[in-house]
């Protein structure tokens, strides 16, 4: 099981897995079959393939804080919200990585160059709208009213965003999270390692679960494995018409049965994404999100459905897993609906 433990280490470091294939234990087709068996019509087609800005939407946003604790804001130029203020943000364009998109948006809307340091939040609405929120470092000259263009009218460092006429209040929790991270870094408090999206192409929307539990008899940490093909960390397809919480619950039920054990989703460990190329063998603007989940009950009290099993990890890996279950030790996942 050295390959499995190496993959767990990679996930804890925010890296992409080195797998021979994309695994998916609970496909949209299987989810739809289960739904139909209950007499309910499926919400999404079984052959759904995500295509950027057609049936899936990826947004990026940047929460950038200067040495004084001020946040970088831009003034909108679009007719529908001209003069109002917002974080640098926008859609990922076809062919862009997630990180390229956020750094492009910051440059276009504020005049500053951005070096991304970490994701601070991933947001989801239904299963087909995702916003990736970054923080990082900046350099350059701020856009002034003399530089106004179709991207923005100007940009400013703002101490209190409530003094602005905001385009929408949804930026407030993003700014709060960014400031928490900024404060923790200044005061050298515990925080999750830097997490940036890593390059690996997926043609589906995938949710990978690193599920951990303790065995009462030994107090050792075990992780859940799927044995549906070769042993691997469990993965399911995200339903694009249901909330991420709904997908998680359905998959947990597939693994554990109707009586779900008490569990806690902690947050995001990694994001794997790479844009489509011109290759005829590559399709779909998908990604894979890895979520850390802990089971609160002891392993002896948790039942499993066929083809799933527990693996006891070595003491060194256990010492890496346990701290990540603490507050702020994973990137925040915020499911809007």
N, C-alpha and C positions, 0 to 999 in steps of 0.2 A: 504493500500500500504506500510505498514511497512516493509514487506519482500523485496520489491523492493528497498526501500531506504537503508535498511541494506546491500543489495547486492552492491549497488553503493558505499557505504562506504568501503566495502571489496575490491572492485576493485581499489579504490583510494589508499588503503593501500597495494596493490599488492597481496592480498590474493585470494584464490580460492573461487568460489561461492559455497554456500550450496543449491544445487538444487536437486529436486527429480528425475530429468532426464536430459539427454542432449537434448537441444533444437537446432533445425536447421530450420530456416524459408525459406531458399533458397538453396535447396540441389543441388548437381551436376546434378541430374536427371532433376530437374526443369530448371536449367540453360541450359541443353542440349535441352530440349523441346523448349525453347525460341529460341535457335540457329537454330534448325531444321525448326522452323516456318518461319524463314527468308531465308530458302533455303541454309543454311550453315551446313557443316558436323561438328559434335562435335569434339573437340580436345582431350577429355579424356572420358573414359567409365563411364557411370552413376554409375556403381557398384565399382568404384575405392576404394580400401582400401590401405592406406599407409603401406608399409613394409620396415623397415629400411635397407638401403644400397642395396635395390632391386629397388624400384620405388620412394623412397624418401631419401634425404640425409640431415643429421643434422651434422653441423660442430660446434666446439667450438674454441674460441681463447681467450687468456688472455693478457690484456694490464696492466702490473704491473710496478709501478713507485716507486723508492726508495726516501729517504728523500732529495736527491740531484737533483731530477727531471730526473734521468736516467731511461731508459726503459729496461726491461729484454728481451734479444734476445737470440735465440739459433741457433747454426750452424748445418746445415743439414748434415745427414749421408747418406741419400738415394742416390743411384748411379746417378739418373737423375738430382740431384741438389746438390751434395756433395760439401761442403765448402761454400755454400751460406747461407745467414742469413734470419731468419723469426721469427715471434712471436711464442711462444708456442701455438700449435694448432693441431687439428686432428678430426677424426670422432668419433661420439658417438657410442659406442658399444651396441649390443643388451643386454637389461637388465639393462642398466645404466640410471640414471637420467642425466639431462643436467649438473647439478652442479657437480656431481661425475665425469663426463667425463672431464670437464675443469681442475679440480684439479688433476686428474690422469695424464693428458697430461703435466701439468706443472711439476709434480714430475718426470715423465719419461724423459722429455727433458731438464730440467734445474737442477735437483737434489733438488730443493726447495719444501717445502710444501706450499700450498696455502690455504688461507681461503677466499673464495669469499665474497665480500661485496655487489656488485650490478651488474646488467646488465648495460652496457653503450650504447649498440647498438644491434639491431636485423637487420640482412641483409637477403634479399630474392632475389633469381633469379628464374624466372618462378614462379611456385607455389610449387615446389618440392625440392628446395635447400634452406636451411636456415643456417645462421651462427649466433651463439649467442656469443656475445663479452662481457667478464666480466672484472672487475678489482677487486682488493682485496689486502690482506696482505700476506707477505711471511716470511718464517723462514727456517733455515738450511744452508747447505753448497753448493755453486755453483758447478756444474759439470765442471771439468777441462779436458784438452785433455787426461790426464791419465785415466779418467773415460769414455772415448768415447765408445759408443756401437751402436747398430743398430738404436736407437732412435735419437741420436744426437752426434756431436763431442765434443761440449762444450757449455757453456752458459756464457753470460757476461751482465753487466749493461752498457748501451750505452747512451751517451749524445746526439749524432747526428746520427740517423740511415742512413742518406744520405752518410755517410762515409763508409758504409758497401756495400758489393756486395749482394743485396737483391734477394731472390728467386723470388719475385714478388712485384710490387709497390702497390698492393692492401692493404698492411698493413699500408700505410701512413695515410689515413683518420682514421683508427682505433687508431693509436698512437695519432693523433691529438685530437681525442675525449677523449681518456684516460687522456691526459695531461690537457685538459680543465677541466675535472672532478677533477683531482688532485689539480689543481690550485684553483678551486672553494672551495674545502674542506679546503685547507690551509688558504684561505682568508675569510672563512665562508660566502661565497656568496650563494644566493638562488640556489638550485638544487633539482631535484626530490628526493623523499624518496628512500631509498634502495629498489631495485626490484630484487628479486631472484625467479626463477621458483618454482611454488608450486605444490604439489602432487595431481593431479587428472587425471585419465586416460580418454583419448578420442580415439575413434577408427576411427575418421576422422580428416582432417585438417580443423580447424574452425577459423573463424574470427568473433569476437564479437565487436559490435560497441556501444560505449557510446556516443550518439549524443545529443548535447546540443544546446539550442536556447533560446533567450530572447523574452518575450512577450512585444510588444511595449506599450500596454495599462497599464501594471503594472510594467514593467521592471524586472519581475521575471524570473528566470531560469526554463526551462522545459527540461525534458529528453524524448527521444523517447522510446516507448514501443511497442512490438509486442503483439497482442491479438489473434494470430492464434490458440494457445491452451490456457493455463493459461498465464496471463500477465507476460512478461519477457523482458529482455534486448535483442535486436535483434541479431541474429547469422546467418551467412551463411557459406556454405562449400567453401573452397578455391579450385579453379580450378588448378590442378597440372601442367597444360600445358599453363597457362596464367600468366602474371605478377600479383602481388598482387594489383597493381593499377587497372588492368583490372577487377579483382574480385570485388574490392571496387566500381568501377564505375557501374558495372552491378547490384550490390546489391542496391546501392543508386538509380539507375533508377527503380528498382523493388519497392522501397519504395516511391519515390517522383514523378515518371513519367519521361518522356523524358526531360522536362525542369528542370534540376537539379538546386537547389538553390546554391548560392555561399557558399562554405564550405571549411574548412581547417582541414586536418588530423594532429593532433598535435604530436602523438607518442604513444608508448606502455605503458599501465598501468599495465598489468600483463601477465604472461605466465603460462598456466596450462599444465602440462605434467607428466605422470608417465609411466614407461616402462611396456610392456606386462609381464604377469605372466604365470605360467603353467596352469592357470585356463582355462577350455574349454569355459567359458563364456566371456573371455576377448580376443579381437583380435584388430589388427590395432595399428601401432606406430604413433598415431596422437597427436595433441596438440591443444590448443585453445589460440589464441592471442587476447587480448583486446586492441582496438584502440580508443583513445579519438578524437572525431570529433566535431567541432563547426560549426554551421550554422550562416553565417554573416547577413542574412536578418532577419527581425523580424518574429516571429511565424505567425502573421496574413497574411504574404505574401507567406507562404510555404504550398503548397498543399500536401496531403498524399493520397496514394492508400489505399484501404480497408484493415482493420485488423491491422492498425498501428494507434497509438494515442500519444498525448503528456501528460506527467504528470508533474504538477508543484511540485517542490521539496520544502521542508521546508527551512527556512532561514539559519539554521545551516549547512545543507548539501550544500546549495548554496555557503556558505562561504568556503567550502572545495573544491568545483568544480572549482570556478573561478580562483584561483591562479594556478591551474594545466594547464591552457591554456597559461601560460607565457613561455618565452624562457627557455629551459633546464628543464622544469618541468614535462616532461615525458621522458622515455627512447627513444632514437632516433630509428626510423624505416628508413632503407635505402633500397629502392627497386632498385636493380642493373639493372634489365630489366624485 
